[in-house]
Amino acid sequence: MMRLYEITAAMERILELVENEGEDAQPWQPALDELEGLWEHKAESICKVIRMLEASSGAKEAEAKRLQTSANADQHAADRLKAYLQQNMESIQQDTLNTPLFKLRIQNTPPRVEVSDWKEVPLKYVSGIVRLPWLQLEKILGTPECEPQIDRKVILEHYKTTGEAISGTQIVQGKKLYIR
């Protein structure tokens, strides 16, 4: 059976002969009719494949969404069990546990900066869009729509060297259970 592009090329050649060379279309009509029937059959078959692929794509997208939801639920369950285990290890003041299969260890996380009130942070730790006296700007324009960028890395370095937290911020360090 001919391919669609072959049928199209054959039809174009016949039509060129009829139009350009002034040949009579009558002797070519049966061939054109046959090619037209083949072309329509091929086009219909291609449309069926298109519909099948679209349906398959939709089904796969739905399955991917279902699997992602299932994966998220499993991850949340694992997180809850890990928190449960950590809470119970902390309550009996056990920081490590070695089993034949796993090594468990509760360890401090690196310190991080949380901004409690960005208006109290000194301007030298403010970076980003504009470095303006925010309190004066607020009096003029009202509350700004976005908070300024606070340079947390510089604040953390200041805390590590001096041991002092900057006003408007606090240093938070948590604990995390590591399972190997």
Residue pairs with C-beta under 8 A, 6 or more apart in sequence:
1 38
2 10
2 38
2 42
3 42
4 39
4 42
4 43
4 46
7 35
7 38
7 39
7 42
8 39
10 35
11 32
11 35
11 36
11 39
14 28
14 31
14 32
14 35
15 32
17 23
17 28
18 24
18 25
18 28
25 32
82 177
82 179
83 177
85 104
85 177
86 106
86 175
86 176
86 177
89 95
89 97
89 104
89 106
89 177
90 106
90 175
95 105
95 106
95 107
96 103
96 104
96 105
96 106
97 103
97 104
98 104
102 179
102 180
103 179
103 180
104 177
104 178
104 179
105 177
105 178
105 180
106 175
106 176
106 177
106 178
107 175
107 176
107 178
108 173
108 174
108 175
108 176
109 173
109 174
109 175
109 176
110 173
111 156
111 159
111 160
111 171
111 172
111 173
112 152
112 156
112 171
112 172
112 173
113 150
113 152
113 155
113 156
113 159
113 169
113 170
113 171
113 172
114 169
114 170
114 171
114 172
115 121
115 150
115 152
115 168
115 169
116 168
116 169
116 170
117 168
118 126
118 134
118 147
118 148
118 150
118 168
119 134
119 135
119 138
119 168
120 167
120 168
121 150
121 155
121 166
121 167
121 168
121 169
122 166
122 167
123 131
123 133
125 150
125 151
125 154
125 155
125 166
126 134
126 148
126 149
126 150
126 151
127 148
127 149
127 150
127 151
128 148
128 149
129 146
129 148
129 149
130 148
131 148
134 144
134 148
137 144
138 144
150 169
155 166
155 169
156 171
158 164
158 166
159 165
159 166
159 171
165 171
